[in-house]
C-alpha cells in the first residue's frame, strides 16, 4: 500500500499530466473545463481511496501485532503456570508433588534395570530461631541459599526438591547407599562452611541434619518406602544431636505411617 506521502504526489503528477494532455486534444473551452474538473475529481477520489486503504492496512497490521503480543503474553503466562505447578515459588526447586512424580518415574527405571536408588532428606537445624531472630525475609534468604548449595553439589541427573518448610530432599538415581552417604557428608560440610549472605553486613551461619535412605538393586519397593527410610535416618540425625548424617537402608516394607508410629514409641 502507498503511504499518503507517496500517494498524494503520485496522483498530483498524474492529474498534472492529464491536465496538460487534455488541453492538447480538446479545443472547446467548456468541454475542456468539464473534462479537467472530472479528471480532478477522479484524482482526488483516487487519492482519498489510496489514503483510506493505507490507514486500513495500518490498522490491520497494528491489530495483528497486538494479537501476536497477546498470544505471546498468554503463552508466557501458561508457561509460568506450568512452572509454578511443578516448582516451589521461593527457591525454584521442584515442589513435593513434582518430586513424587519424578521419583515414581525413577523407581520404575530402577526396577527395570535392577539398579540402586537413594534419597537424602535435608532439614535445617533450629530454623525457627533464624526467623525469630532475623525475621522471615532473612529466613527466606537462608532457604534460597540452601537450595543453591544443594543444586551446586549434585549431578544433573539428581532431583532436588523442597518438600515443605525448611525440609529438602535429594533423589539419587542409580546410587548405592555408601555413595549417597558420601554426598550427604559433602552437603553437610558445604552448608556448614557456607553462611547465607543476607546483606553486606549480615551473614547467617546455620547447620542441617541429613538422613540417607536407599533401595538396593533388585528391590521390589515403593517411593513411600524410600521416603520413609530417609525420613527415619533424618529423625535419627536429629535425635543424636543434629548437624550430622545418618543412614537407613530400606527393607522395602517400611512406610511413612510405620515411621510415624515408630516416632511415638
Secondary structure, DSSP 8 states (H G I E B T S, - for coil): ---HHHHHHHHHHHHHHHHHHHHHH---HHHHHHHHHHHHHHHHHHHHHHHHHHHHHHHHHHHHHHHHHHHHHHHHHHHHHHHHHHB-TTT-SB-HHHHHHHHHHHHHHHHHHT--EEEEEEEETTHHHHHHHH-HHHHHHHHHHHHHHHHHHS-TTSEEEEEETTEEEEEEET--HHHHHHHHHHHHHHHHT--EEEETTEEE---EEEEEEEE-TT----HHHHHHHHHHHHHHHHHTTSSSEEEEE--S---HHHHHHHHH-
